[in-house]
């Protein structure tokens, strides 16, 4: 993913089984709404396919998909090579085959930032897609600016971006249900290198990379974010397992499952804690930096990005 961002190689296409696994948790939230998949060729996008096949059961008002054709060849450029386009699907279209839906071509060189794409965005209630990883910050800022509901795929490191973390901290966005291996892989063009411990070529010849470092970000209400994180560890009498940071009055916790139930001060936890974050149970204090403006460190060594949190309801052990 780092290579993709550097080279702007953004052709990572989400698998239908992963979309089904995530979106089953949001089925009641699409009724009467316009869904926009704004980085999706309707002929190939599994996001579009999911919503098209489930149009009636979800109670959609309409479904829009738009896509961009770059000047250089890509996985689908042989199909509509002249320029990008879009499809608007209404209830009367759901009896058709996807291949029979008419594509309307954009007038200009269009991606999600263009005026033509923005006119479609204004019509939408919910945006669901896998946006370009190299443009993720810009993509998310646009959705937030237009005050749209959304669910998008992102690299785990996206939650370390300042603007993304601030939105999470202010409880305006949160992580979806699946993370890491919960997003099993992405279809890529033939010229992409296969990587990941579970990379493969499918039975139909699709090349699948499995980075196991992605997640979904959303502002759609999902039940899992209200689950209380069960805490089983204690700080008292185990202080050696929780060393203090050199540059902030907080303890270091190496794993989310090791958060102590009885500590009422600040704790530095891994960024993956956000997958279990319940704003009722925890307060997010800040990200990564200590009082000196440098990365949090323990005995001169900096653990991978830490989030400083506080348990709102610590439980002290009772003594006989």
SEKELUM-422823 format. One record per residue (C-alpha): residue number from 0; residue in one letter; y, z, x. Coordinates in nm, 3 decimals, padded with zeros to 5 digits, m for minus. Layout:
<pts>
[pt NUM,'A',[Y,Z,X]]
...
</pts>
This chain:
<pts>
[pt 0,'X',[00.000,00.000,00.000]]
[pt 1,'X',[00.233,00.065,00.293]]
[pt 2,'X',[00.153,m00.285,00.420]]
[pt 3,'X',[00.216,m00.426,00.074]]
[pt 4,'X',[00.556,m00.264,00.053]]
[pt 5,'X',[00.656,m00.386,00.398]]
[pt 6,'X',[00.541,m00.742,00.335]]
[pt 7,'X',[00.633,m00.746,m00.034]]
[pt 8,'X',[00.271,m00.836,m00.114]]
[pt 9,'X',[00.272,m00.713,m00.471]]
[pt 10,'X',[m00.026,m00.883,m00.630]]
[pt 11,'X',[m00.234,m00.584,m00.733]]
[pt 12,'X',[m00.373,m00.643,m01.082]]
[pt 13,'X',[m00.499,m00.344,m01.280]]
[pt 14,'X',[m00.858,m00.345,m01.404]]
[pt 15,'X',[m00.924,m00.336,m01.778]]
[pt 16,'X',[m01.162,m00.042,m01.748]]
[pt 17,'X',[m00.890,00.165,m01.583]]
[pt 18,'X',[m00.639,00.072,m01.852]]
[pt 19,'X',[m00.883,00.172,m02.126]]
[pt 20,'X',[m00.954,00.502,m01.950]]
[pt 21,'X',[m00.585,00.594,m01.933]]
[pt 22,'X',[m00.444,00.455,m02.257]]
[pt 23,'X',[m00.706,00.615,m02.480]]
[pt 24,'X',[m00.499,00.933,m02.440]]
[pt 25,'X',[m00.186,00.772,m02.589]]
[pt 26,'X',[m00.324,00.576,m02.883]]
[pt 27,'X',[m00.121,00.758,m03.147]]
[pt 28,'X',[00.209,00.687,m02.969]]
[pt 29,'X',[00.237,00.311,m03.016]]
[pt 30,'X',[00.240,00.280,m03.394]]
[pt 31,'X',[00.532,00.073,m03.523]]
[pt 32,'X',[00.661,00.001,m03.173]]
[pt 33,'X',[00.740,m00.303,m02.962]]
[pt 34,'X',[00.538,m00.291,m02.639]]
[pt 35,'X',[00.668,m00.488,m02.341]]
[pt 36,'X',[00.452,m00.573,m02.041]]
[pt 37,'X',[00.727,m00.707,m01.820]]
[pt 38,'X',[00.532,m00.787,m01.502]]
[pt 39,'X',[00.239,m00.954,m01.673]]
[pt 40,'X',[00.116,m01.309,m01.711]]
[pt 41,'X',[m00.034,m01.302,m02.063]]
[pt 42,'X',[m00.310,m01.542,m01.959]]
[pt 43,'X',[m00.441,m01.301,m01.697]]
[pt 44,'X',[m00.289,m00.954,m01.744]]
[pt 45,'X',[m00.532,m00.685,m01.851]]
[pt 46,'X',[m00.244,m00.479,m01.986]]
[pt 47,'X',[m00.155,m00.763,m02.222]]
[pt 48,'X',[m00.523,m00.811,m02.305]]
[pt 49,'X',[m00.561,m00.443,m02.392]]
[pt 50,'X',[m00.267,m00.439,m02.633]]
[pt 51,'X',[m00.354,m00.778,m02.782]]
[pt 52,'X',[m00.714,m00.676,m02.856]]
[pt 53,'X',[m00.600,m00.340,m02.995]]
[pt 54,'X',[m00.288,m00.469,m03.171]]
[pt 55,'X',[m00.400,m00.368,m03.521]]
[pt 56,'X',[m00.570,m00.040,m03.434]]
[pt 57,'X',[m00.261,00.073,m03.243]]
[pt 58,'X',[m00.032,m00.038,m03.526]]
[pt 59,'X',[00.198,m00.237,m03.300]]
[pt 60,'X',[00.509,m00.401,m03.439]]
[pt 61,'X',[00.503,m00.669,m03.167]]
[pt 62,'X',[00.386,m00.730,m02.813]]
[pt 63,'X',[00.586,m00.903,m02.540]]
[pt 64,'X',[00.471,m01.005,m02.193]]
[pt 65,'X',[00.676,m01.177,m01.926]]
[pt 66,'X',[00.600,m01.288,m01.574]]
[pt 67,'X',[00.762,m01.425,m01.263]]
[pt 68,'X',[00.639,m01.720,m01.058]]
[pt 69,'X',[00.747,m01.683,m00.694]]
[pt 70,'X',[00.831,m01.979,m00.476]]
[pt 71,'X',[00.518,m01.913,m00.267]]
[pt 72,'X',[00.170,m01.959,m00.421]]
[pt 73,'X',[00.008,m01.653,m00.579]]
[pt 74,'X',[m00.304,m01.566,m00.772]]
[pt 75,'X',[m00.189,m01.735,m01.093]]
[pt 76,'X',[00.073,m01.984,m00.972]]
[pt 77,'X',[m00.154,m02.281,m01.039]]
[pt 78,'X',[m00.129,m02.210,m01.412]]
[pt 79,'X',[00.241,m02.233,m01.493]]
[pt 80,'X',[00.382,m02.328,m01.159]]
[pt 81,'X',[00.722,m02.452,m01.273]]
[pt 82,'X',[00.875,m02.115,m01.353]]
[pt 83,'X',[00.806,m01.783,m01.518]]
[pt 84,'X',[00.781,m01.732,m01.890]]
[pt 85,'X',[00.706,m01.495,m02.173]]
[pt 86,'X',[00.504,m01.452,m02.491]]
[pt 87,'X',[00.602,m01.268,m02.808]]
[pt 88,'X',[00.302,m01.168,m03.017]]
[pt 89,'X',[00.344,m01.058,m03.381]]
[pt 90,'X',[00.080,m00.941,m03.633]]
[pt 91,'X',[00.025,m01.301,m03.744]]
[pt 92,'X',[m00.082,m01.397,m03.390]]
[pt 93,'X',[m00.367,m01.151,m03.341]]
[pt 94,'X',[m00.628,m01.382,m03.495]]
[pt 95,'X',[m00.559,m01.639,m03.222]]
[pt 96,'X',[m00.708,m01.659,m02.877]]
[pt 97,'X',[m00.480,m01.544,m02.595]]
[pt 98,'X',[m00.505,m01.893,m02.445]]
[pt 99,'X',[m00.361,m02.036,m02.767]]
[pt 100,'X',[m00.044,m01.824,m02.763]]
[pt 101,'X',[00.257,m02.044,m02.681]]
[pt 102,'X',[00.438,m01.958,m02.359]]
[pt 103,'X',[00.816,m01.986,m02.363]]
[pt 104,'X',[00.952,m02.065,m02.020]]
[pt 105,'X',[01.254,m01.895,m01.873]]
[pt 106,'X',[01.552,m02.108,m01.791]]
[pt 107,'X',[01.609,m01.957,m01.450]]
[pt 108,'X',[01.427,m01.792,m01.159]]
[pt 109,'X',[01.334,m01.477,m01.346]]
[pt 110,'X',[01.183,m01.140,m01.260]]
[pt 111,'X',[01.222,m00.806,m01.441]]
[pt 112,'X',[01.582,m00.771,m01.313]]
[pt 113,'X',[01.716,m01.097,m01.455]]
[pt 114,'X',[01.934,m01.131,m01.764]]
[pt 115,'X',[01.661,m01.317,m01.952]]
[pt 116,'X',[01.407,m01.042,m01.884]]
[pt 117,'X',[01.661,m00.773,m01.969]]
[pt 118,'X',[01.719,m00.933,m02.308]]
[pt 119,'X',[01.348,m00.881,m02.377]]
[pt 120,'X',[01.362,m00.527,m02.245]]
[pt 121,'X',[01.636,m00.442,m02.493]]
[pt 122,'X',[01.402,m00.537,m02.777]]
[pt 123,'X',[01.123,m00.309,m02.653]]
[pt 124,'X',[01.038,00.050,m02.738]]
[pt 125,'X',[00.771,00.104,m02.471]]
[pt 126,'X',[00.714,m00.058,m02.130]]
[pt 127,'X',[00.357,m00.056,m01.998]]
[pt 128,'X',[00.272,m00.241,m01.677]]
[pt 129,'X',[00.182,m00.234,m01.311]]
[pt 130,'X',[00.519,m00.310,m01.146]]
[pt 131,'X',[00.566,m00.450,m00.793]]
[pt 132,'X',[00.503,m00.166,m00.548]]
[pt 133,'X',[00.773,m00.292,m00.315]]
[pt 134,'X',[01.032,m00.271,m00.595]]
[pt 135,'X',[00.907,00.041,m00.769]]
[pt 136,'X',[01.222,00.255,m00.734]]
[pt 137,'X',[01.440,m00.022,m00.871]]
[pt 138,'X',[01.195,m00.089,m01.152]]
[pt 139,'X',[01.179,00.274,m01.261]]
[pt 140,'X',[01.555,00.319,m01.242]]
[pt 141,'X',[01.599,00.025,m01.475]]
[pt 142,'X',[01.360,00.164,m01.739]]
[pt 143,'X',[01.528,00.504,m01.725]]
[pt 144,'X',[01.874,00.346,m01.746]]
[pt 145,'X',[01.769,00.158,m02.061]]
[pt 146,'X',[01.621,00.479,m02.205]]
[pt 147,'X',[01.278,00.327,m02.269]]
[pt 148,'X',[00.946,00.498,m02.313]]
[pt 149,'X',[00.703,00.385,m02.047]]
[pt 150,'X',[00.372,00.414,m01.868]]
[pt 151,'X',[00.347,00.245,m01.529]]
[pt 152,'X',[00.111,00.239,m01.233]]
[pt 153,'X',[00.246,00.369,m00.901]]
[pt 154,'X',[00.136,00.464,m00.554]]
[pt 155,'X',[00.101,00.841,m00.514]]
[pt 156,'X',[00.378,00.839,m00.254]]
[pt 157,'X',[00.622,00.719,m00.522]]
[pt 158,'X',[00.652,01.079,m00.638]]
[pt 159,'X',[00.802,01.164,m00.298]]
[pt 160,'X',[01.095,00.928,m00.356]]
[pt 161,'X',[01.408,01.131,m00.414]]
[pt 162,'X',[01.503,00.964,m00.742]]
[pt 163,'X',[01.148,00.990,m00.881]]
[pt 164,'X',[01.105,01.353,m00.781]]
[pt 165,'X',[01.435,01.445,m00.945]]
[pt 166,'X',[01.318,01.292,m01.272]]
[pt 167,'X',[00.994,01.493,m01.252]]
[pt 168,'X',[01.180,01.811,m01.165]]
[pt 169,'X',[01.413,01.767,m01.462]]
[pt 170,'X',[01.110,01.711,m01.689]]
[pt 171,'X',[01.217,01.359,m01.783]]
[pt 172,'X',[00.898,01.197,m01.651]]
[pt 173,'X',[00.555,01.325,m01.552]]
[pt 174,'X',[00.219,01.215,m01.423]]
[pt 175,'X',[m00.033,01.055,m01.655]]
[pt 176,'X',[m00.396,01.152,m01.696]]
[pt 177,'X',[m00.559,00.973,m01.402]]
[pt 178,'X',[m00.492,00.989,m01.031]]
[pt 179,'X',[m00.671,00.874,m00.717]]
[pt 180,'X',[m01.024,00.761,m00.799]]
[pt 181,'X',[m00.932,00.771,m01.168]]
[pt 182,'X',[m00.773,00.433,m01.095]]
[pt 183,'X',[m01.075,00.261,m00.949]]
[pt 184,'X',[m00.925,m00.053,m00.800]]
[pt 185,'X',[m00.706,m00.363,m00.824]]
[pt 186,'X',[m00.787,m00.731,m00.838]]
[pt 187,'X',[m00.619,m00.920,m00.552]]
[pt 188,'X',[m00.588,m01.285,m00.440]]
[pt 189,'X',[m00.845,m01.436,m00.207]]
[pt 190,'X',[m00.618,m01.421,00.097]]
[pt 191,'X',[m00.571,m01.041,00.070]]
[pt 192,'X',[m00.768,m00.817,00.300]]
[pt 193,'X',[m01.025,m00.601,00.123]]
[pt 194,'X',[m00.986,m00.232,00.202]]
[pt 195,'X',[m01.073,00.108,00.065]]
[pt 196,'X',[m01.407,00.287,00.074]]
[pt 197,'X',[m01.508,00.128,m00.257]]
[pt 198,'X',[m01.371,m00.224,m00.207]]
[pt 199,'X',[m01.595,m00.492,m00.353]]
[pt 200,'X',[m01.640,m00.839,m00.494]]
[pt 201,'X',[m01.730,m00.828,m00.862]]
[pt 202,'X',[m02.011,m01.024,m01.025]]
[pt 203,'X',[m01.760,m01.285,m01.142]]
[pt 204,'X',[m01.616,m01.319,m00.792]]
[pt 205,'X',[m01.302,m01.107,m00.827]]
[pt 206,'X',[m01.191,m00.934,m00.509]]
[pt 207,'X',[m01.126,m00.564,m00.572]]
[pt 208,'X',[m00.945,m00.325,m00.339]]
[pt 209,'X',[m00.981,00.048,m00.396]]
[pt 210,'X',[m00.702,00.243,m00.224]]
[pt 211,'X',[m00.773,00.558,m00.432]]
[pt 212,'X',[m00.410,00.661,m00.391]]
[pt 213,'X',[m00.249,00.555,m00.717]]
[pt 214,'X',[m00.145,00.726,m01.039]]
[pt 215,'X',[00.028,00.662,m01.368]]
[pt 216,'X',[00.382,00.781,m01.436]]
[pt 217,'X',[00.508,00.818,m01.790]]
[pt 218,'X',[00.746,00.983,m02.031]]
[pt 219,'X',[00.499,00.947,m02.317]]
[pt 220,'X',[00.382,01.283,m02.444]]
[pt 221,'X',[00.026,01.347,m02.330]]
[pt 222,'X',[m00.178,01.657,m02.406]]
[pt 223,'X',[m00.296,01.713,m02.049]]
[pt 224,'X',[00.049,01.807,m01.923]]
[pt 225,'X',[00.041,02.113,m02.147]]
[pt 226,'X',[m00.286,02.245,m02.008]]
[pt 227,'X',[m00.250,02.570,m01.821]]
[pt 228,'X',[m00.374,02.551,m01.464]]
[pt 229,'X',[m00.648,02.814,m01.425]]
[pt 230,'X',[m00.568,03.042,m01.132]]
[pt 231,'X',[m00.853,03.234,m00.972]]
[pt 232,'X',[m00.723,03.326,m00.624]]
[pt 233,'X',[m00.517,03.633,m00.534]]
[pt 234,'X',[m00.255,03.685,m00.268]]
[pt 235,'X',[m00.284,04.061,m00.236]]
[pt 236,'X',[m00.522,04.152,00.051]]
[pt 237,'X',[m00.549,03.780,00.139]]
[pt 238,'X',[m00.207,03.735,00.297]]
[pt 239,'X',[m00.353,03.574,00.612]]
[pt 240,'X',[m00.468,03.279,00.402]]
[pt 241,'X',[m00.111,03.216,00.288]]
[pt 242,'X',[00.118,03.202,00.593]]
[pt 243,'X',[00.494,03.197,00.547]]
[pt 244,'X',[00.697,02.888,00.631]]
[pt 245,'X',[00.915,02.903,00.939]]
[pt 246,'X',[01.223,02.776,00.760]]
[pt 247,'X',[01.191,02.896,00.399]]
[pt 248,'X',[01.093,03.222,00.235]]
[pt 249,'X',[00.777,03.087,00.075]]
[pt 250,'X',[00.404,03.087,00.138]]
[pt 251,'X',[00.203,02.776,00.220]]
[pt 252,'X',[m00.080,02.687,m00.018]]
[pt 253,'X',[m00.302,02.410,00.114]]
[pt 254,'X',[m00.477,02.320,m00.211]]
[pt 255,'X',[m00.369,02.334,m00.574]]
[pt 256,'X',[m00.683,02.528,m00.664]]
[pt 257,'X',[m00.581,02.796,m00.412]]
[pt 258,'X',[m00.252,02.888,m00.586]]
[pt 259,'X',[m00.269,03.268,m00.621]]
[pt 260,'X',[m00.231,03.418,m00.966]]
[pt 261,'X',[m00.044,03.726,m00.845]]
[pt 262,'X',[00.232,03.584,m00.623]]
[pt 263,'X',[00.577,03.588,m00.781]]
[pt 264,'X',[00.775,03.420,m00.503]]
[pt 265,'X',[00.814,03.062,m00.385]]
[pt 266,'X',[00.507,02.866,m00.281]]
[pt 267,'X',[00.474,02.533,m00.101]]
[pt 268,'X',[00.199,02.321,m00.255]]
[pt 269,'X',[00.071,01.963,m00.198]]
[pt 270,'X',[00.238,01.679,m00.389]]
[pt 271,'X',[m00.085,01.626,m00.585]]
[pt 272,'X',[m00.003,01.955,m00.760]]
[pt 273,'X',[00.218,01.748,m00.989]]
[pt 274,'X',[m00.095,01.611,m01.152]]
[pt 275,'X',[m00.162,01.965,m01.281]]
[pt 276,'X',[00.201,02.064,m01.331]]
[pt 277,'X',[00.279,02.237,m01.660]]
[pt 278,'X',[00.655,02.307,m01.692]]
[pt 279,'X',[00.583,02.607,m01.911]]
[pt 280,'X',[00.370,02.768,m01.641]]
[pt 281,'X',[00.557,02.669,m01.324]]
[pt 282,'X',[00.910,02.608,m01.202]]
[pt 283,'X',[00.977,02.336,m00.945]]
[pt 284,'X',[01.230,02.468,m00.693]]
[pt 285,'X',[01.273,02.178,m00.452]]
[pt 286,'X',[01.092,01.921,m00.246]]
[pt 287,'X',[00.992,01.914,00.117]]
[pt 288,'X',[01.291,02.070,00.294]]
[pt 289,'X',[01.354,02.421,00.420]]
[pt 290,'X',[01.680,02.614,00.453]]
[pt 291,'X',[01.764,02.424,00.771]]
[pt 292,'X',[01.735,02.084,00.601]]
[pt 293,'X',[01.421,02.002,00.798]]
[pt 294,'X',[01.067,01.954,00.671]]
[pt 295,'X',[00.887,02.275,00.584]]
[pt 296,'X',[00.683,02.400,00.879]]
[pt 297,'X',[00.426,02.669,00.953]]
[pt 298,'X',[00.406,02.794,01.312]]
[pt 299,'X',[00.596,02.487,01.425]]
[pt 300,'X',[00.368,02.239,01.247]]
[pt 301,'X',[00.470,02.045,00.935]]
[pt 302,'X',[00.200,02.010,00.668]]
[pt 303,'X',[00.212,01.691,00.460]]
[pt 304,'X',[00.495,01.689,00.205]]
[pt 305,'X',[00.516,02.017,00.019]]
[pt 306,'X',[00.671,02.097,m00.318]]
[pt 307,'X',[00.823,02.441,m00.356]]
[pt 308,'X',[00.725,02.600,m00.686]]
[pt 309,'X',[00.719,02.939,m00.855]]
[pt 310,'X',[00.469,03.078,m01.103]]
[pt 311,'X',[00.667,03.186,m01.409]]
[pt 312,'X',[00.401,03.433,m01.520]]
[pt 313,'X',[00.225,03.589,m01.220]]
[pt 314,'X',[m00.058,03.826,m01.306]]
[pt 315,'X',[m00.086,04.132,m01.088]]
[pt 316,'X',[m00.430,04.279,m01.035]]
[pt 317,'X',[m00.478,04.615,m01.195]]
[pt 318,'X',[m00.595,04.898,m00.971]]
[pt 319,'X',[m00.825,05.179,m01.084]]
</pts>
